[in-house]
């Protein structure tokens, strides 16, 4: 169910070896601009450029449903590893690229999608679900505080070698306070807080 996104690099000097007949191909035509085209986007989705350390260098909220086009001058970035990240609902599509000596190379074979966890709270229960096709470790930690100061961990669980995580955690009905769920997955932390 991966949505197709197409991106094209336009450079003045042609670069051989790139085709332009199917999605996700890179087309060379104009030296300083990269045109990123995403199909089937929805208003409110996020697009970011991140460096190898996860620092956000650029971030925007998509304003119109349909087709997204934007030009970027990626040659101004220092040499290194980067990625476009298209965050849509519960999925993040990652499009890595390298900048080296003013040349931008997209690493098509390393493109991937990761799925964010879904955390919901209803009737003193925490519902956690996570799809992880790469079967990476997923850590779930639940914290509690009764006075909104320091949170104390009340539950910790690690899931390994599984693609589909579904858990329901029951909370004490008479224990009002604030709860925080932190899920570490795919090298990222996802945090959700709520009160009862």
Secondary structure, 3 states (H helix, E strand, C coil): CCCCEEEEEECCCCCCCCCCCCCCCCCCCCCCEEEEEEEEECCCCEEEEEECCCCEEEEEECCCCEEEEEEECHHHCCCEEEEEEEEECCEEEEEEEEEECCEEEECHHHCEEEECCEEEEECCEEEEEEECCCCCCEEEEEEEECCCCCCEEEEEEEECCCCEEEEEEECCCCCCCEEEEEEEECCEEEEEEEEC
